[in-house]
Amino acid sequence: MPSARRSLLSVLMRPCLYLMGKFSLRFKLLGMLGSVLLISLCFGVAVLLAQMQGLESVDTRQAGLELLRQSGRALSLVQQIRAAGNANLDPSNQEKLRVALSNITTLSTVLTQLKQQDHGRLRIEAQELSSLLSSLASDFSNQKYPLDAQARQNLDQLETKLLVFSNSAVQKSGLLQDADATTYSLADLALNKLTTLNVLLSKIVMSASQSAQDSTQDGVPDLSKSSIQIAQLSLLREQLQIASVVSQSMHLTWSQNGDAAPSSYSEAQQANQQLLVSLQKISGEQIAANLANEIRTQAQLALTKNDVLQVELQKRVSDLLQERAKSLRWFVYMLLVVLLGMSFATIYLSFGFYLNLLHAVKDLEHAAEVVASGDLTTTTKLEGSDELSKTALAIDKANFNLSALVANVRTNASMVLELGKELSEDIGRMAIRTEQQANSLVDTASNMGTLSETVKNNAANAQSVDNLASNVRMIAESSNETMRAAVDTMQGIHASSIKVHEIVSMIDKIAFQTDILALNAAVEAAHAGEQGRGFAVVANEVRGLAQRTADSARQIRNLIDDSVHRVETGVKQIHEVNTTLSEIVAGIRSLATDIKAISTASIEQSQSLIHISQAVHELDEITKSNSAMVDNAKSASAELGSRAEKLTTVVAAFKLRQGTADEAHSLVKKAMSLFKTQGMDLLDYITRDPHKMFADRDMYVFAFDRRGQYRAFAGNAAKLEVNLFNVPGLDGRKLVADAFDLPEKGGWVDYAIENPLLKRVEIKTSYIERISDDIVVGCGVYKSV
């Protein structure tokens, strides 16, 4: 559904978008601002016309009120003339007549003023009132009193015309259509109800005057006329009661609206009530002259009070209308001022918006042209916080990011160029070494063939030696068995010798015992004397034999002991020979095993050498292929270096906000060239940097020692107090270690450090060269985008 709405909207707006695309921005802005101004002016004019219409309506009401006031005065004059028309009734009528004639002169002046006024929609009514007043002035300026019947009829007609005129003026002026309750109630009472009441009072005055006149003529009342006058007064009394009740209701209306009733209102109501009380006294078929005079007097008093009340109410209505007209005029004036102010403010602000937008668009266009020309150092900034300012900030941020991106590309391109050169040199050296390796492999392959033949011969000789060793092992094992049998025989001789030794020992013991027995026998023969002499001889012989036996046994034992000793020695020697022979047999067996293993290994070695020889030949082929690949790689590296150089040349056309690797490298090389002439004084010269040689945008040449202490910092001596080991967000020890691990020719070191411009940690790469064993000089650029 949303997509359908968008497609419908795009279809509907396509003609408008096409048309807008044909106009310039200046024309579209002027058209839009003109449309806004026109709409504002139309709205303001509409409101102004509405207020002017309201003011015209108030003016019409005021004109109508003025006409009705003059009409009321004319009506009052008519009533005064009618009252003064009976000259025989009261001597004071002559004075009243004079006043009435004076009022006619006043009406003539009013008539002149009315003719000079422009009453708008009430122009016809004003002319009509002027005609009525002219008629009144012409008819009664020379009128003789008392009035005749024709004159009274004329007065009645004029009164009727004035009443009709009043009703028409009230309707056309809109006095009784006012939305304000107070104005409406006052106008209704002053222009409607009091007018009706005054007409009734005037009729009561006429009827009472006629009744009094009829009662005093010849002292004989005319009953027929009295009955008519009584009927007229009774009817007027009823109408007066109704009118009085209606006028009394206005007091409640004022109370509800919070307005105070005029002071003359209570007086008029009191006079009306007194008149009603007198009218209530009428009874019978005739009315007394004194009652008629009382009614006439009270009616004239009530008429006078009502006239005063009507004038006061008309004045209050006029004041309210004037206040409203004043408010409306003030509002109209204020509206005009506001419209003029709004128009001026709209024109001023619109023109300011027009200029601001055009200038902003021109600034953005200029910024785009500058970027298109390759200058990314220009800062785009518009005053304010509107969408164009945000767009300018976005463009500036895009320029900054683009500058960082180009700087990163330029940095990487320069580093690729440098690495490409090194790679090309390395590949060249690798090509030479590959060729040398190929030559060595050819020699190795030739030697491997000779070695293979030698190993084959060695394998055959090893096989022969293995066979001989097997025979020797068999002979040695046989000798070992013979020797083991000799050892067993010697051990048997040794055992027999031990047994002979034991037998000889037994013979020695027997000889010893025999000697003892012979000795005992000699002793006993001696004891026997002559009887035992022969026995003694035998005992001596036995003893001698025992002694000789003992000597022989001793000699035999000695011989046997010597033989046993010799046998034991022979056994030991035979054991030793047996052990040695066993070891020889074991050695021969091990030798045979080793010779067999050598023979097997020689065979395997011969086979392996055959495979190695084949592998060497294959390696030779691979080396030749590698040589070709190295040549291709050398060409590719040269092409890569050429493209990197072209890329560096292309991106070098951009003016960047950030430094690049080639510029940092150039700054370090510049410092190193000065080091050859200035020595260690270069550190102080870099820090002072009088010619701004060692600081450019976000690049600066620095120097630090193995302890991480800055020894130089381009254009910022305060940095000499900083130790890299204490910098937040930086692994200073690793940076120092990596810097001093570089070769003497220098190189690049990557590390993370806070970017003071962007307030964030970014990767930075610095080109560093050593100027002494304890100090390095470098310059870095940021790699992050």
Secondary structure, DSSP 8 states (H G I E B T S, - for coil): -HHHHHHHHHHHHHHHHHHHHHS-HHHHHHHHHHHHHHHHHHHHHHHHHHHHHHHHHHHHHHHHHHHHHHHHHHHHHHHHHHHTT-TTT-TTHHHHHHHHHHHHHHHHHHHHHHHHS--GGGHHHHHHHHHHHHHHHHHHSS--SS--HHHHHHHHHHHHHHHHHHHHHHHHHTGGG-S-HHHHHHHIIIIIIHHHHHHHHHHHHHHHHHHHHHHHSTT---HHHHHHHHHHHHHHHHHHHHHHHHHHHHHHHHHHHT----HHHHHHHHHHHHHHHHHHT--SS---HHHHHHHHHHHHHHHHHHHHHHHHHHHHHHHHHHHHHHHHHHHHHHHHHHHHHHHHHHHHHHHHHHHHHHHHHHHHHHHHHHHHTTB-------SSSSHHHHHHHHHHHHHHHHHHHHHHHHHHHHHHHHHHHHHHHHHHHHHHHHHHHHHHHHHHHHHHHHHHHHHHHHHHHHHHHHHHHHHHHHHHHHHHHHHHHHHHHHHHHHHHHHHHHHHHHHHHHHHHHHHHHHHHHHHHHHHHTTTTHHHHHHHHHHHHHHHHHHHHHHHHHHHHHHHHHHHHHHHHHHHHHHHHHHHHHHHHHHHHHHHHHHHHHHHHHHHHHHHHHHHHHHHHHHHHHHHHHHHHHHHHHHHHHHHHHHHHHHHTTSB-SS--HHHHHHHHHHHHHHHHHHTTHHHHHHHH-TT--SEETTEEEEEEETTSBEEEETT-GGGGG-BGGGSTT--HHHHHHHHHTS-TT-EEEEEEEEETTTTEEEEEEEEEEESSSSEEEEEEEE---
